[in-house]
Amino acid sequence: MPYIGTKLSIPLPAPQEAALREALGKAISLLPGKNENWLMLSFEDNCRLYFRGGNAAPMAFVEVKVFGSAPADAYEALTARICDIFHDQLQIQPDHVYVQYEETQHWGWNGGNF
């Protein structure tokens, strides 16, 4: 039951959104037991984000929420892959990407909880 939400400081054209959906769908499998079949994604573009006091460079804030937990090395691998994806697709430098992880033991779906 993973969720990846992304806030971008720049516009997100449809072709890049499709490429991000595909790449993030593959990347989530870096977390044990997670796959694209259960992945929900959201994208918010043109957000007013500031980093180091400014907003001249493109930037992204990425939230990854998972049911259960994963080992630290899996999160490390996913962070590296997310930074690569946003650099490849939107030319956002890795040092302008924040990735936040949240683990939960309670996740609802389809009228019930896991």
Secondary structure, DSSP 8 states (H G I E B T S, - for coil): --EEEEEESS---HHHHHHHHHHHHHHGGGSTT--GGG-EEEEE-S----BTTB-SS--EEEEEEEES---HHHHHHHHHHHHHHHHHHH---GGGEEEEEEEES--EETTEE-
